[in-house]
Amino acid sequence: MTRRRIALGLSVVAALVILALVGAAIFTIWSVRRPFPEYNGTVAMPRLAADVEVVRDQNGIPHIFADTAEDLFRAQGYVHAQDRFWEMDIRRHITSGRLAELFGPDQVGTDAFVRAMGWRDVAQQEFPLLAPATRRYLQAYADGVNAWMHGRSGGELGYAYTMLDLFTDADTSPRRWSAIDSLAWLKAMAWDLRANVEDEIVRALLADELDVERVEQLYPDFPYDDRPPIVPDEYLPTGPAPDPVGPDGEPVTDLARSALGRVLDGIERMPTLLGTGEGIGSNSWVVDGSRTTTGAPILANDPHLSASMPSIWYQIGLHCRAITAECPFDVTGFSFSGLPGVVIGHNDRISWGLTNLGADVSDLYLEQVEGDLYRVGDRWVRLDTRTETIRVAGAPDVTITVRKTRNGPIMSDHSGQFSDVGRTAPVDDEAVGEDGPPDSEYAVALRWTALEPGRTADALFMINEARDWDSFRAAAAMFEVPAQNLVYADVAGNIGYQTPGKIPVRAAGDGRWPVPGWTGEYDWLGYVPFDALPSVLNPDEGYIVTANQPVASPEYPVHLSADFDYGRRAARLVELLDQAGPLDVEAMLAMQMDSHNSMAPTLVPYLLDLGDLGHYYRDGVELLRDWDYTQPPDSPAAAYFNSVWRNLLRLTFHDELPEDLYPDGGGRWFDVVANLLESPDDPYWDDTSTPEVETRDDILRRAVRDARDDMTRRQGKDPSHWSWGRLHSLELREQTFGASGIGPVEQMFNRGPVQVGGGSSIVQATWWNAAEGYETTAVPSMRMVVNLADLDDSRWIDLTGVSGHPYHDHYGDQIEPWRTGQALPMRSDPARIRSEAVATLVLTPEEVT
């Protein structure tokens, strides 16, 4: 009897456990699916002038049809919120320095850094400067977001809000969307693409370890004779360097004046970390009709950004039913959730692409500070200070003080790396003077063009409605930050390139090193006038290639930057174009997937010539003998070569560089090592941790052996079974709960790993950091090829998909075609869009009672 009762009791317990598990599963499924958007039906929406159609294809990509521009952007706000509101909300928490109020004390440092920059403050100052139409569009977009938010709360907004309720003490009731939320995101992108701040910091820190000459050896000159700049010399403006202009575009008449006693009015602060490092680049090129099968231009673009889940981009079509002055938009392309309009794409007349210009638009100033005063010339001036209160989930509020000099916010108060620069940067003793700070400890202020309110938002809408080269250039003149290379094509057969942006003119220096902020010698005098910036229309070559290489040769009288990409991707694209026959869309897509490693032809001959390896180590090297230097995912040779490369960098540089400055292995290091290979006795080859003096071949031999052992441990003894894709996998991580450290939670939000080809400084730019491992860190975040002969024959692909909801059909449905180089039809013809539609949502004006 007792045994039966025990058995019965165990059965009941088991049943209850099963019921609990089933209940938990049902709750999880319900919670995940609860925020999924409705793609069909009719929804009443405030402030609409007339019905708006949202037509979606089989990948969930929406095309919006409206009668007014305001209705178009109102609907875009609604649709973005449907699919990506959590992403939008996180972005505005980042840009306003409010992450800690969601995720607790760990984010206070990030928030403090952002508050010091004051992104949101700058955005608020920009809004009244914008054109009336731009302000209306931004407000209409905000109305659309708020219409979607109305009546929704908690888990209805997104599964992440359910997780917030479960795991944090955060307030999960988001604020209403505003136009300032959209403008602030432009500051985030500008920070991502801000050019050489990291290089400036690294050079300063390296100078504490090495002689300046040896630091410069790690930053070789660009080889202009071998790798082309974007604009050939014959198309550059001629004459002496132009006089600078001020923020208002007016000439600066007194070039000798010093800003020593002047506080820069209207400048506020700036942001942090959304994706950094050498992987932040892009490819874009355009060919004219002489090089295509159709006789019309084709334009290709693939921006390289940090990998994320979901992708940073959102595909969309925005179509006025009738093109008029009041409703001038018929545009298809890639947008940012949280921002109205299209950033990269085409309308019915033109197409455009963007790559990072790499212009030096930020400088680090070393400041002498005593208490609440800082030095300006021979005087001491009071710091501009303010306090900020950071709300912290599950902990008390934190109050910070933001200090600012005439040069910008003091970032060393909020960043250990900036503080290190203040302690170690080389400064001339004469500049310091007798009253200089003890032990050369300086505060470090940042000046950056994006801290001045501007009109980039106007430029985005002007590009969207541009009809020809002249109207496109007029829009480019308003495109201030981030400074980008603009590539152009139109249905009339023209191709073009334009440098936009606010490019500072310095009284002295080239922006490569931190400089004294108190002397006035390194002040910004103004900006390069737009008409003096490089531009070209219909070059004789029949193509234009931009891949973050220098815009112009040293013949150009204006200093744009000393820290451009080293041009290997650009040179490879030029090589492919020069070898190609007539091009079509498929050929351009294939070029985007080119995986040729330009370092391999330089290094491999040295490896093949090494003797005294023995059979075990020699069979790794033999993989390289007939290798074609390409890096598809299934390549054993690519896997081995990159292991050699990683070990070579470790053995050559880790003994002399501090750990946080180890080589990442990107394009600059290709050139550094290529130069060293020609100097077998260079001191960098010597391993300073041993009593012997090593030479080049000693280090190469060790790298070959260590790579063989590394690959054997990772993928087995047989080299024919090695695979670059398994070594170089891509994990797509959602930036919040996908990085929580909780395995089951991360599995819900993340996707991958997936095996990819390509590599750093390769056209198929899947970047990795040799100091950390082989995993992919930055990628072509989307790909687009536009056929100006038949816009409906254009192609596009996103890294992930339009949805930001885990487990939604379109959360990751583009990952595999993106991985393998496929692309989706990029439709823009209304009849074609409607014929291929799988869902239609009608937004109808809400009746006013």
N, C-alpha and C positions, 0 to 999 in steps of 0.2 A: 504494500500500500504506500509506504514511504517513498519507494523508488518511483512509483507511478506519479505521485504528487511532485516529486523532484523533476521528473521528465516533463510533466505537464507544465510546471513552472518555467523550465528552460524553454519550452516551446513558446510559451507566452512572451518571454523576454525576447526570444529570437524574432517573433512576429512583430513585437513593438519596435525592435531595432530596424527591421526591414521597412516597416511603415514610416519610421522616422527618416530613413534614407530616401525612400520614395518621396516623402513629403519635401525633404530638402531638395531633391532633384527637380520636383515639380516647381518649387518656389524659385529655384535658380533659373529654370527655363522661362518661367513667367517673368522674372525680373529682367532677364536678358532681352526678351522679346518685347517687353512693355514699351520701351521708347521707340521701337521701329516706326519709321514714318509711313504714312499712307500715300501711295503714289497715284491712286485713282480717286475719283469722286469730285465733290464740290465743297469748297470751304469759303465761308463769308469772312471778309477781311476789311478792317477799317481803312479809310482814306483812299481806297482805290477809286479811280475815275471810271473804269470799265472793266469788263472781264479780262482776266489774264490766263493764258494756257501754259501749263508746265508739262511738256511732252518729254517722256523718258524713253531711251533705247534699252536694249537687252542688258547693257552694263549699268543701267541706272543713271546714265549721264543725262542731265536735264537740258532742254532747250526751252527758253521762255519767250513767249510771243505777247506783246502788249502794244497799246496805242499811244502811250506817253512814256517819256524817259523815266519820270518819277515812278510810274507803275512798274516799269521794267526792273528798276533797282529795288523797289519795295518787294517785289516777288523774289528777287535774288537773295535778299536778306532772309526771307521766309524759308527758301529752299536750303541755303547754307545752314540755317539753324536746324532744319529738319534732319540733316545728315551729319552735321559736324559741331553741334553746339558745345559739347564738352571741350573740344579742341579750341573753339573760339573763346570760351570762358577761361581756359588755362592761359591762352595767349594774352588776354587782357590782365590776368593776374600777374603774369611775368612783366608786362610792359609798365604796370603801375607799382611794381614792387610789393605784391600782396600774396606771394606764394605761402608765406608762413601762416596766414589765416586759414589756409586749407590743410597744410601738411605739417605744421608745427615748427618747433625750434630749429630743426636742421636747415630750414630755409631762410632763417633770419639773415645770414651773411649775404646770400644772394639778393634778398630784398634790399638790404642796406646799400649794396653796390648799385642796384638799379635806382634807388631813391637818390643817391648821390648824383647820378646822371640826370635824373628828372625828365625822363622820356615824356611822361604824360603832361608835365608842365609845358614842354615845348609844343606838343600837339595842341594844347589849349590855346597857345599863342598863335599857332598857324591858322586855326579855323577862321578867324575874321579876315585873314589876308587872302583867302581863297576866293575864286570867282563865285558870283551868286549861284550859277548853275551847279558848280561843284558842291557848294554847301547844301543845295536842295537835294542833290543825289545822295550825299552822305546821310542826310536826315531821313530821306525816303527809305534807304537801306536799313537804318536803325528802326524805323517804324515796322518794317517787315519782320525783323528779328523779334521785336517786342510783340507783334501779333502772334507769332508762333509760341512765344513764351507764355502768353496770357492763358491762365487757367491750368498751367502745367507746373508741377513742383516735384521735388525729390527725384525718385527713380523714373518718373515720366520724362524727365529732361535727358536722361542718359543713364546707362548702367553704372557708370563711374560714380554717379551721385548715390546710388544704392551702396556702393562700396565705401564711400565717404561716411555714410551713416553707420556702417558696420565697424569701421576700423579707426575712425577719428572722431574728435569732438568738434569738427568744423561746422560752420553754418552753411547748410546746403541750399540756401535760398539766394540765387544769384540776383544781382542788381539788373535793372533795365539796361538795355544796350543804348549807347550814345554814339554820336558822330566822332567824339574824341577817342572812343575805344578803337574805331577803325583807323584813325590817323596815327595813333600810337603804334600800331603794328608796323607801319612804314619805318619807324625808328628801330624796331627790332631787326628788320631786314637790313637796314643800313649798318647796324652793329655787326651782323653776320659778315657783311661784305665791306668792312671798313679798311681793308688793305693792311698796312704794315705795322700795326701796333705791336703784335707779337714779335715780329722781327726786330723792332726797335728795343723791346724789352730784352730779348735774347742776346742781342749784341752787347747791351750794357752789362748783363750778367756774365757773359763769356769774358768780357774784358777784365773781370775780377780774377779770372782763372788763367788767362793767356795774354800774351802780348797782342796789341791791337793788330799788328801785321798778320799774326796767325789767325785772329778772328776774321780778318778780311779774306783770308785764304778759304774760309768756309762760305764766303759770299762772292763767288767769282763773277767777273764781268760778263755781261751778256754777249754771246758770239754773233754779232750782227751779220758777219760775213757768211755764216752758215745757216742762220735761221731768220726768216723774214719777219719784220714788224708788220702790223696790220696795214698801215698806210705807207706805200712806197714814197720815197723822197719827192718824186715829181708832182705829187698831189698835195704836198704840205704847204701851208702858208709861208710866204717868203718874207725876208726882212728881219729886223731885230726883234727881240722879245717885246711883246705888246705891254703897254701900260696897264696895270691892274685896275679892276673896278671894285667898288664896295659892294656890300650885301644887297643894295638897292639897284645894282647894275650901272650906277653912275661912275664915271672915271674918278680915281683917287688922284687929286691934283698935286699933292705935296708928298712925293715919294720918300723924302728924307725924314718925315715926321716920325716921332717915336710915340708909342701908345703907353709910355711908362706910367703916367699918372691916371690913365683912363680905365674905368670899369666898362667892360663891353656890355652895353645895354641890350636887353632883349635876349640874352643867351642864358639858357638854363642847363640842365644836366642830361644824363644818358644811361645805357643798359648793359646787360651781360648775357652770356652763354646760351645760345640756341643752336650752335653748330660752329666749330672753330677749326682752324688748322689749314694745312695746305690742300686738303680735299675740297675746299670751298672755291670752286672755279666754274668752268663751263666750256662747252664747245658751241659755236654757231658759225655757219658758213652759208653763203648764197652763191649761186651760179646763174649767169644770164642765159638767154636763149641760144647763144652760139654753142653752148655746152650741153644742151638737153635734147631729148628726142622729140619734144613738142615745139621747140622754138620759143618757149616762155621760161621765165625764171623758176627755180626751185630753191626754197629756203629750208635749212635744217637747224634745229636747236636742241641741246640737252644740257640743262643747268646741273651742276654738281653740287650737292648739298649733303649734310649729314642724313643718314638713313633714319627714317622714322615711320611709326605706325600710328595713324594713317599717314600717307604722304603729305608733304607740305602743300601740294597743289590740289586744286579741285577743278575738273573739266566742266565747261558750261558753254551754252550758246545764249546770246542775248539779242533778240530780234525785234525791232520796231516793225509792226505790220506794214507801215508805209514810212519810207525814209523822208523826213521833213526836217526843217531847221529846228523844230521843237522836239522832234524824236529822231535823232541822227544815227542811231546805233543799229548795226547789223554785224555783230562780232562773235567769233567763236574762238575759244582758247582756254588757257589755264588761268584760274583766279586763285586768290587766297581766301579761304573762309574767314570772314570777319571784315572783308574789304570789298566794296562794290567795284564792278567793272572787270575787265580782263587784263592781266599783266603781260602775257605773251600769247600771240595768236595771229588772227587775221580778221579783217572785215571784208566787205564785198569788193574792195579796191586794192588794199595793200596788205602785206604781212610783215611782221617784225619779230626779231629775236633779241635776247639779252645775254651778255656774258659779263662777268665782273671785270671792270676796267683795271682795278688794282691801283688806282691813283692814291698817292699819299695825301690823305685828307685829314690826318690827325697827327698831332705832335705831343710829346711828353716834355713838360717843362719842370726843371728842378727849381724848387722854391726855398728860399731862406725864410723860416718862420720862427718867431719868438713870441710865445703866448698867443695873443689874438692879433698880432701884427705880422706882416710879411714885407720883405724888402723890395722896393722899386727904385732902381738907380741908387742914389745916396739917401733916399728917404725910407721911412717905415710907414706902411699904410695898413689901415684896419682891414682884416679879413671880412668878407661877406659870409655870414653864418645864418643857419636856420636849423630848427629841430624838426624831426620827423618821428611820428609814433607808428610802430609796426605792430599790428595785432597778431597774436600768436595763438593758434589752436592748442588748447590744453595747457597753456602756460601764460604767465603775466605778459602784458604788453612790453615792448622794448622801445626805448626812446634813443634815437641817434642824433648826432650833430653833423651837419653837412657844412663843410668849409669850402670857400671858393676864392681864388685869386682872380686877377684880371685875365689870366690865361685860361681859366676854367676850373671845374671842381677838383678838389684835392682827393685823388683816388687812393693814395697811399694810406689814408685813414680807414679804408674799407677793403683793402686787398693786400695780402701778404706779399704777392709778387711785385706790386707797385712799391711796397715798402723796401723790398730788396733792391730795387732799382735805385731808390733814394740813398741807400747805404753804399752802393758799389759803383754807381755810374762815374765814368772818368770826367772830371771837370778841371779846366785849366786853373792853376793856383792864382793867377793874376785876376781871373774873373771872380774868384771867391772873395779875395780881399781880406783884410785883417779882421773884419767883422763877420767872417763866414762861420757857419755852424761847426761845432766840434765834431771831429772824426768824419767830416764830410757826410753827415746825415741830413738829407734833404727831404722835404715834402715833395710829392710828385703830382702835378696838375696835368689835366688832359684838355687839350683844345681839339675840337672835332667839328667839322662843318655841319653835321646834323644837329648840333646844339643851337644853331641859329634857325629860327623859324623860316620856313620856305614854302614853296608852292608845287612840290612834287605831285601832290594829289591832283592838281589841275592838269599836269602833264599826262597822267594816266588816262584821264577822260579825253583829252585832246588827241592822244595817240589812237584811242579806240575809234574816234570819228574822223581821223585824218583821211584825205582822199588822194593825196599825191605827195611827192617829195617835199615840196615847199611847206605844206601844212604839217607834214611829219617833222620837219626841222623846226618849225615854230613850236611844236609840242616839246621837242627835245630841249629847246632853250629853257623850258621851265623845269626840266628833269634835273633836280639839284643833288639829291642824295637818295640812295647810294649811287655813286658815279658808276655808270655801266657803259659797255660797248653796245651801241644800237645798230643792228643789222636790218636792212630794209629790202623789200622787193615789191613790185606792183604789177597789176594786170596789163599795163602799158608796155612792160618789158624792161623797166629800169631796175637796177640794183644799186644799193648805196650803203654807206657807213657813216656814222656820226658819233663823235665823242661828246657827251654831255657832262654836266656836273659842275659843282663849285670846286675849282682847283686852286688852292692857295698859292699866292706869290709871297715868298719869304724874303726878308731883308738879307739874310745870309743863311748858309747851311743848306743841306739837302734833305732834312727830315729823317735821316737814318739813325741818328743817335739822340738820346735825351740831351737837352741843352739848358744852359742857365736861363731862368725866366726873369731875372731882375735886371739884366744888362740892356735890354731893348735891341740887342744885335740880331736876335732871331725872331723878331716879331713878324706877324703876317701883315703885309702891306695892303692886301686886297685879294682879288680873284682874277683868273685869266678870263678875258672877255669871250663870250660864246663864239663870236665870229673868228676868233683866233685859234679855236680848238680844231683838231684834225677832222677832216671830212672828205669823202670821196663819192662821186656819182659815176657809175658806169666805167670802171677802170678798164684799161685795154686788156688786162689779163682775163677778163670774163668771169672772175670770181673774187670774193672777199672772204677771208678766213680770220675769225677771232677765236682764240683759245687762251686768253689771259696773258699772251705774250706782249712785249712792248708795243705801244701804239705806233711809235715812230722811232726812227734812228736818232742818233745824237745830233743830226743836222737840224732837228726841230729845236727852236730856241727856248722853248718852255720846258721846265722841269715838271714832269708828271709824277714820276716815282722812280726809285732805285730798286724796287722790290717786285718787279713783275715776275710772272711764271717764266721759266727758262726756255719755253718755246718748243719743246719736243712734240707735244700734241699738234701744235700748229704746223710744224715742219712736216709731220707725217701726213696731215690732211692735205697740205700743198702737194706733197709727193703723190698721193693717191689721185688728186684732181688732175695733175699733169699727166699721169699715166692712163687716165680713164678715157674711154670713148664717150659717145653721147650718153648722158645720164638720165635716168628716170627715178621715180619715187623709190622703187625697190633698191636701186643702186645706192641712193643716199641713205636708206635705212641700213644697208649692209656696211657702209662706211662708219656709221655710228657704232657698230659692233666690232670695229677693227681692234685687234688685241696685240698688235706688234709692240714688243718691248724694245725701245730704242737704245737701252743700255746694254742689252745682250750682245749685239755685234761688237761692242767695244770690249766687254769683259771676257766673253767666252774664249777668244783666242789665247788669252793669258792662261786660262784654266786648262785648256787642252795641251798647252806646252809644259805644264808642270810634270816633272819626273818624280820617281821614287815615291809612288803612292801605294803600290801593292794592288792586288786584284780586287779586294773588297772595296777599297776607296776609288779605284779607277773605274769600276762599273757604274758608279754614279756619274762621273764626269763624261763617260761615253754616251750617256743620254743626250748630251749637248752637241755631239759631233754632227749629226744630221738634222738638228733642230732648226725649224724655220723661224724661230724667235717669236712665235705667236703664243698666246696664253689662253686657250679655251679651257673650260672646266675639267675636261678629261685628260689634260696633258701631264704625263709624268715628268717631262723635261722642264716644264714651267714650274712645277712643284719643287723640283730639286734646285733649279736656278735661283728661285726666290729664297730658298733656305740658305744657299751659298751667300746671297746678297745680304740677308739679315745677319748671318754670322760674320761676314766681312766687315760690316759696319760696327758690330759689337767689338770685334777684335782690334779694329783700327782706332776707334774713337772713345770707347767707354772708359779707357784708362785715363783720359785727359779731360773729359767733359763731365760736369756734374750730372747726376742721374736724371734730373728733370729736364735736361737739355740734350739728352741722347738723340742721335739722328733718327728722324721718322722715315727716311728712305725715299722721299719724294724727289721731284725733278731737280731741285737744287743739289741734292746729294749725288745724283747721276753725274753732274758736271764736276763736283768736288772730287769724286773718286776718279773720274776720267782724267782729270789733271794729275792726280797723284800717281796713277798708273804709269805716267811718263817720267816719274821721278822715283826710281826704286829705293833711294836712300833718304827720302823725305822723313823728317822727324816724326810725322804722324804715324808712319808704319811701325815705329819702335814701340814695343810694349813696355811701358815704364814700370810695370810691376815685376819685371824679371831683370836679372843682372846682365843678360845678353842684350845686344843691340840688334833688333829684328829689322829685316828689310821687307820689301814688297812681297817677294816670293815666299818668304817664311809665313807671312800672314795669309796669303792666298792658299798655301798648302794647309794651314790650320783650318781655314774656312771651309775648304773642300771636305776635309775629314769630319769636322763638326757637323756639316750639313748632312753627310751620309749617315752619321749616327743619329742625328735628329730625325731624319725621315724614316730610318729603321724603327725607331721607337714609336713614331706616330702612325706609320702606315705599312710596316712590315719590311722584311729583308729584300724582297724581290722588287727592284726598281720599276719593272714594267707594270706593277700594280699601283704605283703612286698616282695621285690625282691632285691637281691644283685646286679644283673646285671643293674637294673635301677639306683641304687646308685653309682655303680662302673663303669660307662660308659667310653668308650674310644672315644676321639675326635682326629681324624687324621688330624693334621694341617701341611700345607706346611709352611716352616720356614720363608718365606719372605712375599708375599702378603696374605698368609693364616693367618698371624698374624698382618695384617694392621690395624685392628679395623674398617674397612669399611665392613659392613654386606654383601652387595651383592657381593663384591669382594671376601671375605672370603668363601662365599658359592660356588664360582666357583672353588676355589683351594682346599678346605677342604672336608673331608668325615666323616660321622658319625653324631651323636654319635652312637656307637654300644655297645651292652650289652655283657660284658665279665665276666667270672668266675675267679677263682684263687685269687691271692693276693700277698702281700709282703712276701718274704722268704718261698714261696710255690713253688713246682715243676712247676706248671702252673704259672709262675712268672709275674703276671700283677701288677706291683708295684704301690703304692699310698702313698701320704704323709699325715700322720694323722694330721700334723700341719696346713694343708691347705684345706683339703677336701677329698672326697672319689674318685675323678676322677683318672683314670688310667694315670700314667705318663711314665712308662717304661714297655716294653713288650718283649716276645720272638720275636725278629725281623725277624726271619725265623725259620723253622723247617726242619730237614733233617734226614732221616733214610736210611742207606746204607746197602744193603744185599750183602755180599761178595761171596755168593753162586751163585747169579744171579744179576749182577749189574743193569740189566734192570728192576728188581723187586724193585729197590730202590724208595724212595718217597721223595718229597720236596714240600714246600709251602713257599711263601713269604708273608709278612705282607700286601702288597698292590697289586703290579703288576709290569710288566717290564717297562711300559710307564710312563714318567714324564709329559705328555701332558694332562691337564684337559679335561675331557669329552671323551678322547680316550677310546676305548673298553677295553684296558688293563691298564688303570690308576688305577682301584680299583677292578679288577675282581677276585682277590684272597682274598679279605678281608673276605668275608663270609665263604669260606672254612677254612681259617686260624682261624676265630673266633670259629668255631664249631669243630676244631680238625681234619679236613680232610686234605688230601695231594694229590698232583698230581703225576702221574708217572714221574720218573726221568730217562729218556731214555739216553742211550749212544751208543747203537748198531747202526751203520750207516743205515743198512737196515730198522730197526724198526723206526728210526727217519724219514727216507724218506717216509715210508709207511703211517705215521701219519701226514705228513706235510700238511699245508694249504696254505703256501706261500713260494716262493723261489726267492731270489734276487741274480743275478749273478754280481759280481764285476769283470770287465775285464780290462786288461792293457790298459792304455790310449796311443794312438798312438802318437809318438813323431814326430812333423813336423819340 
